[in-house]
Amino acid sequence: MSVTAAPTTESLLSRSPAMKEVAALARRLSNVDSTVLITGESGSGKERIAKFLHDESARAAGPFIAINCGALTETLLESELFGHAKGAFTGAAQDRPGLFEAATGGSLLLDEVGEVSPAMQVKLLRALQAREVRRVGENKSRTFDVRLIAATNRNLAQAVAEGTFRQDLYYRLKVIELRVPALRERREDVLPLARLLLSAAAERMGRPVIGFTPAVAEVLMRYEWPGNVRELESAMERGVALARGQEIQLEDLPADVCGPVARLPASRPAAGRSLADIEREYIIATLEQNGGNQTRTAHVLQIGIATLYRKLRSYGLIARPRGGPQAEPLSLVGAPRRVSRPEVEPTSSNEARGG
């Protein structure tokens, strides 16, 4: 059985309670023009939230423009946001409107706004207060009609306390704050997002990949995703690129996502080793990755629990049962230790069914 990718959708995925709360608040905010500050870890999907705010608003027919404030120098950022007049500086061959003007009738996202320099913070504050901009090299002020959205992965309240971010600009931006939870805080969203991103990558690359195996789904749900949605997107793109068939397999995932299972071939080449040795290392690595939980390990390996028990016993990791209380799951930290009973003691009929 495979986990098939869902069709691409522009709606905001919100299976988890945390994201349902964010989505509900975002829908309420879409009906007003208030400035919104979106906060959250890098890669958590802040721009997706901003685009959702725009698409659900009365400004949806207008432009949605995003700019990464941390990627430009102060001079370039000023020119990009406010525009410049012909001859204002070397290379300014003609008048050029800035993004505040270009986004008129729509929405402007100031991404990584916490990286804006102190001098630029003053100019940005003035523009937001007066609702007008002045192009570099001009004395004329021009009004704009833009829904402003700001996003940052920094703690702006702390930056204000440290004196690196203006308090008045902070409150000007934080009319309403939307905090996007990290992906590890909303695990119910991992698989729906993975299917969405897989489908988009497959369409973009023209590959016939439609889903991933249950073992892959298990790994995706267990991983912590320090890079959040951006890291998940990269993992799905890699999987689509490397998939040999219609499903992404464990071997197609990045090594840091898949853990020791994916690193085994790289750490010990298979050449000159028996299939039994390779299988043994693979099973033990999967068991270690699952904290010694045999039931979960059997599910990931797609084998019966009786089969797994028999193999572990043959490796000398489980002693033959002699009665007594049930032992705790295996612990493979350091040298493997024996336990007196497995999680499930199979009968001979169980063994026959397990494999």
N, C-alpha and C positions, 0 to 999 in steps of 0.2 A: 504493500500500500504506500502510495506517495502522498506528500502534502502539496497540493496543486496551488499555483499562484493565482491570486484573485486578480480580476481586471483592474487596470489602473483607474484611480479616481482622484479627483482634486479635493475631495472633502477631507476634513481633519479627522484622522484616526483617533478614536478615544474609547478603547475598551476598558482601560483601567479607571478606577474612581478618580485618581489624581488628574488624568487628562480629561475626563468627562467634566470635571470642575473647571478646568482651563477653557475647554471648548464652550461650555455654557456661558462663562463670563465673556469670552471673545465674541460670541453671537450677540450678547447684549450690547457690547461696545461698538459693534459694527454699525449700529443705528445712529451713533453720534459721532461728532468730529473731534472729540477730546484727544489730546496727545496721550499716547500710551508708551510706557517703558516696559520692554520685555526683557526679563533677566533669566539667566540659566547658564549651565556649563557650556563650554565650547562644543559645538556639534550637536546640541540637544534639539535643534529644530526651531530656533527662534525666527528665522526668516520664513519658514513655512507658516508659523502663526501670523506673522505680519502680512503675508500674502493672503491668508484666510480672512483677516480683518478687512483687507481691501476688497476681496472678491465678494464678501457678504454685505458690503456697504453700498450706499447710493452712489459712490464714486467708482464703482466697478468698471464702468465704461471708460473711465479715464486711465491715464498711465500709472503703472506701479514701478517706481524707480528705487533701486537700492544702491548704496555706496558704502564701502568698507572704509571707515574713517581712519583705522589704524594702518592702512596700507599706503597712505599718501603723506607726503611732507606737508607742513603747515601751509606753504605757499601754493602747492598744487591743490590742496583741499579747499582753500579759499576760492581759487579760480574755478574748481569743479562745482562748488555749491552756489557761488554768487555770480559766476560768469566774469568776462573781462571785455574791455574795449580794445579796438584795434590800436596797436602800438603801445599797449600798456606795459609790455615787457618783450624781450627778444623772442621772436617766434609768433607773437600775437599778430597774425596777418590780417585778421578781420574780427569784427564784433562777434562775441559768442555768448549766448545766454547760459546761465548756470542751471543746476538741477532744480533749484527752487522754482525757477520760471518754467523749466521743461516739464515739471510734474504738476503744473497748474491744472486743477480739475480732478486730480488723482491723489496718490499717496506717495510720500517720500520716506524711505527707511534709512536712518542713520545707524548703520551697523557698527559695533565696537565703538560706540560713542565715548566710552570711558578712556579711549586712547587720545582724544583730542587735546592739543596743547593748551596751556593756560591762556595764551594770547588769542587763540582761535575760539576758546570758550567765550570770551568777552564778545567777539563779533557774532557768534552764533546766538548768544543770549539777546543781543540787540535786535537781531533779525526776527527772532521769535516774538519778542515783545511788541515790536512795531509792525510785524507782519509785512515787512518790506526788505528788499536787499539792494545793495549798491554794487554794481559791477566793478571789478578792479580797474582802476584808471578812469572812472567816471565819477561825477558829482551828483548824478541824477539817481533818485531812489525809485525802485519799481516794486509795486505790490505783488503779492502772490496769494493764491488760493489753494492751499495744500493741506492734506491731513498728514501730520507728522507722527512717525513711529520711530522710536529709538530702541536699540538693543545693545546689551553688554553682557559679558561673562564676568565682569568685575563687580566687587561690592562697592557701589558708589557712595553709600553712607559712610563706609570706612574711609574711602578716598576723600570725602568731605572733611572728616575728622582729622585726616592727615594733612589737609591743606593742598591736595593735588587736584581737587575738583571743586569748582565753585558751588557753593550752597544754593545760590539763587538759580543757577542753571539746573541744578539737580531737581529742585522743586518745580521748575518750569517743565522739565521733561517728565517728572513722576506725577502727572495728574492722576493717572491710574497705572498701577503696576500689575503685570502679568508674569508670574514666575512659571517657567517651563521646567517640570521635574526631569531629572536625569533618567536615562533609559532603564537603569538598574532599579529605579523606584517605581517603574510601571511595566513590569514584566509581561502583563497581559497584552501589551501593545507590540511586543517584540516580533511574534510570528506574523500578525497582520501587516506590520511594516515591512518585514522581510519579503513577504509575498508581493507586496506593492513594488518594492525596490527591485526585486528579481524580475518582475514583469516588465518594468520600465527598462532595465538593462538589456533584457532579451530582445525587446523591440528595437532598442537603439543599436544593438550590435547585430541584429538580424540572425539570432541563434534560436534554435527550436527547443529551448529550455523552458519547461512549464512548472517546475516545482523542485522540492528537495525531499530527501528520504527522512523517515522518522528519526533516525540516528542524528542527522543534521539538525532537525528541529530540537532534539534534546540538548545538543551542544549550544545552540543559539539561546535557548532559554536559561541555561546554566551560566553562561559567560557574563561577566560584570559590565562589559562595554564602556570602558573608560573614555573612549572617543564618541560615545553616544550614537545618534542616528547617522552621523557622518561615517563612523567606523563600520556600522552595519551596512551602509550603502556600498562602501568599498569592498566589504566581504562578499556581498551578493554579486557585485560586478566581477570580482575575481572568480567566483564560483561559476558564473555564466560563461566566462571566457574559457575556463578549464574543463567544464563538464564534457564528458565523452558521449553522453546520451541526453535524454530529456530531463534528467534529475541531477541536482547537485549532490555529490557524495562527500563524505567526511574528508577525503584526500584533496578535495577542491577548495577547502576552506583555508584561510591563513593559519600558520602554525600557532600563533599566539591565541587565536580563537579556539582552535581545536585542542590545544594543550599537548600533553606527552604523546597522545596517539598520533598526532600529525608529525611530531618531531622524531619519532622512532626511526624511520627510514634514513633521515639525514644524519642521525647520530651513529647508526650502525648499518652500513650498507648490507644489502641482502645477498650480494654476490658471495658464493662459497659457503652459505649457511643453509641449513635444511628448512623446509617449509614448517616443520614442527617447531623449530626454534623461533622462527618469525612469529608464528601464531601464538606461542607462549608469551613472548614479549608484548605482543599486541594486547592480549587478554589481560595481562598483569597491569599494563599501563592504563587500560580502560578502567580496571578495578580500582587502581590508585586514584584516578581522576574522579571516580564516583565515591571516594571516601570509604572504600571497602564494602559498599552496599551491593550485595550480589544480585538482588532483584533488579535494581536500576541498571547494573552492568549487563545483565542478560538482555534487558530491553534494548540497550544501546547496540549491543552486538547482534541483536536479532536472533538469539538462540534460546532454547528452553533453559529454565533455571536448573533442571536436573543435569542437562548437558554441561552447564557451567560448573556445577558442583563436582561432577565427575572429573572434569579437566583440572580444576584446582586441587582436587585430591591427588591426581596423578602427578602434579607439580610438587607435591609435598607441602602445600600451603594449608591443608586441612587434615587433621588427624581423623582416623576412623572413629565414628561415634561410639561411646561406651556408656551412654545414658547420662543422667544428671541434667542440671538446668541448661537452658539454651544460652549459647555464648553470644557475645556482642559481634557486630560485623567485623570483617577483617580490617586490620590496620597495616598499611604497607609503607609506613614512614620508617625509613631505615631498613633493616633486615626484616623480611616477612616473618610473622610468628604464627604458630599453630593455634587453632581453636578446637575445642572439643566437639562442637556441633556446627553444622552450616545453618544459614538462615532458614532453609527449607530442607528437611531430610527426605530425599526422594525414595519412594518405593521402587521396586523393579518395574512396575507398570508405568510409573512416572518417568523413569529413565528411558523407557522405550518410546514414550510419547515425546520426550524432550529432544531426542535426536539420536 
